[in-house]
């Protein structure tokens, strides 16, 4: 049976999650650019795009988390936290 919890992420946690998701999305998009470039004549712009896309995606994710956090915090306060379910493990402060 799944347990459901009410949570509110800290700014640091929201930034970590957003940056990670955007990095993976940028990596996938960079690989797609690389594959498409293989079928044509790869240029230096294609190479720069493959390398820069994950990094730019991380910066974008961090900026979006910083902008969205006040709205997220207000929303969580209004609905008493965000409902989440899944696998959770409690760790001590030393493990963070």
Buried (B, 14 or more C-beta within 10 A) or exposed (E): EEEEEEEBBEEEEBBBEBBEEBBEBBBEBBEEBBEEBEEEEBEEEBEEBBEEBBEBBBEBBBEBBEEEBEEBBEEBEEEEBEEEEEEEEEEEEEEE
